[in-house]
């Protein structure tokens, strides 16, 4: 497998590489995972995201044939894996990278070569792949070093080199960057993203980090409380969540209940408390809805400032009630009769002279608002 690789095109795939059907896992008498159906297509990067305790690692271990489910079937190339011999056969065609690099107490070179030796790869090919993949992940100079002397980032690069050297049909990754400091994590994620694009390898990765999913995934699955709530392209999942639980996890901080007062040519006017919000939707008047808006889609201005040039249909006055610094950004909450959260740069915050108690206005486009139909009983309106 050379790094020129395969052009990634998940839509051209036919039969899934891996499938889960009616998967059920119970641990200690408690149901922790229930997946009616999940497919991994050739050459795609499926990133499974969800909060801690949602069952992500359990699902990955089942798909990687390292945990036997209570019920259900895992299929590889449309063939059910239902015996010890078939499990062993398929395990030799995959690779797994864990959060802990799990390196043996030997040299870096031996760590990368060991898996190939166990699989019967010739000495010459083992050496060539070892050198190539250590170089690709920027750790060729560490080949003679003892693994116990490596930093966390170096050890994980060696772990990735070991996995790619096996030329797996499917690569599984269990939160491989979580334990790293931010600069190391960012650099390694960028390198890994390039390798995924170059090789076109089929990969399944679990993480609770939304930014990793956006950077790496060709398709995203959101797992909450042991069940998959939504799958799709990352931008679709993050901009159009399927329900409130998904919305909350993918960073939609503005979630309001309301009712559509009118709908004219696909522009719905939603009553939220005493205010009205315009949104792009085909839902009819009278429909109870949950209104979702990402904080980065909200613009903040102050009365003394010239009104910003914007096509935003929604402009609401209010009062700053909270400001929380996040490095180069600030999360600002403006009370407009209901709280509106905006994510703005720290520079903008200072230039606007924002502070708690200051009058401010928020604006956002109708196209940025995502509406979810809501059960009638959840609405505060008659």
C-alpha positions in Angstrom: 0.0 0.0 0.0 1.8 3.1 -1.2 0.9 6.6 -0.1 -0.2 7.5 -3.6 -3.2 5.3 -2.7 -6.8 5.1 -3.8 -9.0 8.1 -4.6 -11.6 8.1 -1.9 -15.1 8.0 -3.2 -17.6 6.4 -0.7 -20.5 6.9 -3.0 -19.0 4.6 -5.6 -18.9 1.7 -3.1 -21.1 -1.3 -3.5 -21.0 -3.9 -0.7 -20.0 -2.8 2.8 -16.7 -3.9 4.1 -18.1 -4.3 7.6 -21.7 -4.6 8.8 -23.4 -4.9 12.1 -26.9 -6.4 12.3 -29.2 -6.4 15.3 -26.1 -5.9 17.5 -26.8 -6.1 21.3 -24.3 -5.9 24.1 -25.3 -6.4 27.8 -22.7 -5.9 30.5 -23.4 -6.7 34.1 -27.1 -7.2 33.3 -27.3 -3.7 31.8 -27.9 -3.1 28.1 -25.1 -0.8 26.9 -25.4 -1.1 23.1 -28.2 -1.7 20.7 -27.5 -1.2 17.0 -30.1 -2.5 14.5 -27.9 -1.8 11.5 -24.6 -0.1 10.7 -22.4 -0.3 7.6 -18.9 0.7 6.8 -18.3 1.3 3.1 -15.0 0.8 1.3 -12.6 3.7 1.5 -14.7 5.8 3.9 -13.6 7.2 7.2 -16.5 6.6 9.6 -16.1 8.6 12.8 -18.4 7.6 15.6 -18.9 10.4 18.0 -20.8 10.7 21.3 -20.4 11.7 25.0 -18.4 9.6 27.4 -20.2 6.5 28.4 -22.3 6.3 25.2 -20.9 3.0 24.1 -18.4 4.1 21.5 -15.5 1.9 22.5 -17.9 -1.1 23.0 -19.1 -0.7 19.5 -15.6 -0.4 18.1 -14.5 -3.5 19.9 -17.4 -5.5 18.5 -16.7 -4.3 15.0 -13.0 -5.1 15.4 -13.9 -8.6 16.6 -12.3 -8.0 20.0 -15.6 -8.3 22.0 -18.3 -10.8 21.3 -21.8 -9.2 21.4 -24.6 -10.6 23.5 -26.6 -11.0 20.3 -26.5 -10.0 16.7 -24.0 -10.4 13.8 -20.9 -8.7 12.5 -20.2 -9.3 8.8 -17.0 -8.8 6.8 -17.4 -8.6 3.1 -21.0 -9.7 3.5 -19.9 -12.9 5.3 -21.0 -13.4 9.0 -18.2 -13.9 11.5 -19.6 -16.6 13.6 -16.8 -19.0 14.5 -13.3 -18.8 16.1 -11.6 -19.6 12.8 -13.4 -16.9 10.9 -12.7 -14.4 13.7 -9.0 -15.2 13.5 -9.0 -15.0 9.7 -10.6 -11.5 9.8 -8.5 -10.2 12.7 -5.4 -10.8 10.5 -6.9 -8.4 7.9 -7.5 -5.5 10.2 -5.5 -3.3 12.6 -6.4 -1.4 15.8 -4.9 1.7 17.3 -5.8 2.4 20.9 -5.6 5.6 23.1 -2.6 3.9 24.8 0.0 3.1 22.1 0.6 -0.3 23.8 4.3 -0.5 22.6 6.4 -3.4 23.7 9.6 -2.8 25.7 11.9 -3.0 22.7 13.1 -0.7 19.9 10.8 1.4 17.8 11.8 -0.6 14.7 11.0 -3.9 16.3 7.6 -2.6 17.5 6.6 -1.7 13.9 8.0 -4.9 12.5 6.5 -7.4 15.0 3.0 -7.5 13.6 4.2 -8.2 10.1 6.5 -11.0 11.4 3.6 -12.6 13.2 1.6 -12.5 9.9 4.4 -14.2 7.9 5.5 -11.2 5.9 9.0 -11.6 4.5 12.0 -10.0 6.1 12.7 -7.7 3.1 9.1 -6.5 2.8 8.9 -6.0 6.6 12.0 -3.9 6.6 10.8 -1.8 3.6 7.4 -1.1 5.2 8.9 -0.4 8.6 11.2 2.2 7.2 8.5 3.7 4.9 5.9 4.2 7.6 8.2 5.4 10.3 9.4 8.1 7.7 5.8 8.9 6.7 4.9 9.7 10.3 8.1 11.6 10.9 9.8 9.3 13.4 12.3 7.5 11.2 15.2 8.8 13.3 13.7 7.1 16.3 14.0 3.6 14.8 16.8 2.4 17.2 15.3 4.0 20.3 13.7 2.0 23.1 10.0 2.6 23.1 10.0 3.5 26.8 12.0 6.6 26.1 9.4 8.1 23.7 7.1 11.0 24.4 3.3 10.5 24.2 3.2 12.0 20.7 6.2 10.0 19.4 4.7 6.7 20.8 1.4 7.3 19.1 3.1 8.1 15.8 5.0 4.7 16.1 1.7 3.0 16.9 0.1 4.5 13.7 3.1 3.5 11.7 2.8 -0.1 13.0 -0.9 -0.2 12.1 -0.4 1.1 8.5 2.6 -1.2 7.9 0.2 -4.1 8.3 -1.7 -2.9 5.2 -5.1 -3.6 6.9 -8.3 -3.8 5.0 -9.9 -1.8 7.9 -8.2 0.4 10.4 -9.9 0.8 13.8 -9.0 3.7 16.1 -10.2 4.2 19.7 -9.7 7.9 20.6 -6.0 7.8 19.5 -5.3 11.5 20.2 -7.1 12.1 23.5 -4.2 11.7 25.8 -1.9 14.2 23.9 -1.4 17.8 24.7 -3.1 20.3 22.4 -0.2 21.2 20.0 0.9 17.6 19.7 -2.6 16.5 19.1 -3.2 19.1 16.4 0.0 18.3 14.6 -0.6 14.5 14.7 -4.2 14.9 13.6 -3.1 17.0 10.6 -0.6 14.3 9.6 -3.1 11.6 10.0 -5.6 13.4 7.9 -3.1 13.6 5.1 -2.3 9.9 5.3 -6.0 9.0 5.2 -6.5 11.2 2.1 -3.5 9.7 0.4 -4.2 6.1 1.1 -8.0 5.9 0.9 -7.9 3.3 3.6 -11.2 2.2 5.2 -11.2 3.5 8.7 -13.5 3.5 11.8 -12.7 5.9 14.5 -14.4 6.7 17.8 -14.0 10.1 19.6 -15.9 12.5 21.7 -14.0 15.4 20.1 -16.2 17.2 17.6 -13.3 18.9 15.8 -11.7 15.6 15.1 -14.9 14.3 13.5 -15.1 17.4 11.3 -11.5 17.2 10.3 -11.3 13.4 9.6 -14.7 12.0 8.8 -16.2 11.3 5.4 -19.3 10.1 7.4 -20.3 10.6 11.0 -22.4 8.5 13.3 -23.7 10.0 16.5 -24.0 7.4 19.3 -25.9 8.4 22.4 -27.0 6.1 25.3 -26.0 3.0 23.3 -28.0 3.8 20.2 -27.1 5.6 16.9 -29.2 8.7 16.6 -28.0 10.1 13.3 -25.6 9.3 10.5 -24.5 11.4 7.6 -21.8 13.7 6.2 -20.2 15.7 9.0 -21.5 19.1 7.8 -25.1 17.7 7.6 -25.0 16.2 11.1 -23.5 19.4 12.6 -25.8 21.9 10.8 -29.0 19.8 10.8 -29.1 17.6 13.9 -31.9 15.0 14.0 -33.0 15.7 17.5 -32.3 17.7 20.6 -29.8 15.2 22.1 -27.7 15.3 18.9 -28.0 19.0 18.7 -26.7 19.4 22.2 -23.7 17.1 21.6 -22.6 18.6 18.3 -22.4 22.1 19.7 -25.8 23.7 19.1 -26.0 25.9 22.2 -29.1 27.8 21.2 -32.1 25.4 21.5 -35.5 27.1 22.0 -39.1 25.8 22.0 -41.6 27.6 19.9 -44.5 27.4 17.5 -44.7 28.4 13.8 -46.9 31.5 13.6 -46.9 31.7 9.8 -45.1 30.3 6.8 -44.8 32.3 3.6 -42.9 30.9 0.6 -40.8 28.6 2.8 -39.9 31.3 5.4 -41.4 30.3 8.7 -41.9 32.8 11.4 -41.5 31.1 14.8 -43.0 32.5 18.0 -40.4 32.0 20.8 -41.8 33.6 23.9 -42.7 37.2 23.0 -40.2 37.3 20.1 -40.4 36.1 16.5 -37.7 34.3 14.6 -37.5 33.7 10.8 -36.3 30.3 9.6 -36.1 28.4 6.3 -38.7 25.6 6.7 -41.6 24.0 4.9 -43.4 23.2 8.2 -46.9 24.6 8.3 -48.3 27.3 10.6 -49.3 26.0 14.0 -46.5 23.4 14.2 -44.7 23.1 17.5 -41.0 23.2 16.9 -37.6 23.1 18.5 -35.4 25.9 17.2 -31.6 25.2 16.8 -28.9 27.7 16.1 -25.1 27.3 16.4 -23.4 30.1 18.4 -20.8 30.8 15.7 -23.7 31.8 13.4 -24.7 34.6 15.7 -23.4 38.2 15.2 -23.3 40.6 18.1 -23.4 44.4 17.8 -23.9 47.3 20.2 -26.2 50.4 19.9 -23.3 52.9 19.5 -21.9 50.9 16.6 -23.1 51.4 13.0 -25.5 48.5 12.1 -23.4 45.8 10.5 -24.0 45.2 6.8 -25.7 41.8 6.8 -28.5 39.9 5.1 -29.6 38.5 8.4 -33.4 38.5 8.7 -33.2 38.1 12.5 -32.2 41.1 14.7 -33.0 41.0 18.4 -32.1 43.6 21.0 -31.0 42.4 24.4 -28.7 42.6 27.4 -25.3 40.9 27.9 -25.8 38.6 30.9 -22.7 36.4 30.6 -19.2 36.4 29.0 -16.9 33.4 29.2 -13.4 33.5 27.7 -12.2 30.6 25.6 -8.7 31.5 24.5 -9.0 33.5 21.3 -12.8 33.5 21.5 -15.5 34.5 24.0 -18.8 32.9 24.5 -21.3 35.7 25.0 -24.9 35.2 26.3 -27.4 37.9 25.4 -30.8 38.0 27.1 -33.3 38.7 24.3 -36.3 37.5 26.3 -34.6 34.1 26.1 -30.8 33.5 26.1 -29.0 33.7 22.8 -25.4 32.4 22.9 -22.8 33.8 20.4 -19.2 32.8 19.9 -17.1 35.8 18.9 -13.4 36.6 18.8 -11.8 38.0 21.8 -10.7 41.0 19.7 -14.3 41.7 18.6 -15.4 41.4 22.3 -12.9 44.1 23.3 -13.6 46.4 20.3 -17.3 46.3 21.0 -16.7 47.1 24.6 -18.9 44.3 25.7 -19.4 43.5 29.3 -22.1 42.1 31.6 -25.0 44.5 31.7 -24.2 46.2 28.4 -27.0 46.6 25.8 -26.3 44.6 22.7 -28.1 43.1 19.7 -27.8 39.7 18.1 -28.4 38.9 14.4 -28.5 35.7 12.4 -29.7 34.4 9.1 -32.9 32.5 8.6 -30.9 29.9 6.8 -28.8 29.3 9.9 -31.8 28.3 11.9 -32.7 24.6 12.0 -36.2 23.6 13.0 -37.1 20.2 14.5 -40.8 19.2 14.8 -41.6 18.8 18.5 -44.2 16.8 20.4 -47.2 18.9 21.2 -47.0 18.3 24.9 -43.5 19.9 25.1 -44.7 23.3 24.0 -45.4 26.1 26.4 -47.9 27.7 24.0 -51.6 27.1 23.9 
